[in-house]
């Protein structure tokens, strides 16, 4: 999992990417291609 300051560019790379808030953190997850995973901050 990558840790990035901004997830906007990561989210637009694949159309299956979802932006999710869990426990006060913002995540990008992808159920189809699981290599797209990132956390903000």
C-alpha positions in Angstrom: 0.0 0.0 0.0 1.3 3.4 -1.0 1.0 6.4 1.3 0.4 9.6 -0.6 -0.4 13.3 0.1 -3.0 13.5 -2.6 -5.1 10.6 -3.9 -6.7 12.4 -6.7 -4.3 11.2 -9.4 -4.3 7.7 -8.1 -8.1 7.5 -8.2 -8.3 8.5 -11.9 -5.9 5.8 -13.0 -8.4 3.1 -13.1 -12.2 3.4 -13.3 -12.8 0.7 -10.7 -11.0 2.7 -8.0 -13.1 3.7 -5.0 -12.4 6.4 -2.5 -13.3 5.2 1.0 -13.1 6.8 4.5 -12.2 4.4 7.3 -11.3 5.4 10.8 -10.6 9.0 9.8 -8.2 8.0 7.0 -8.9 8.2 3.2 -8.2 5.1 1.2 -8.2 4.2 -2.5 -9.2 0.6 -3.0 -9.9 -1.5 -6.1 -11.6 -4.8 -6.0 -10.8 -5.8 -9.6 -7.1 -4.9 -9.8 -5.8 -5.0 -6.3 -2.5 -3.3 -6.9 -4.3 0.0 -6.8 -4.2 0.6 -3.0 -3.3 3.8 -1.3 -3.8 5.7 2.0 -3.6 9.4 2.5 -1.5 11.1 5.2 
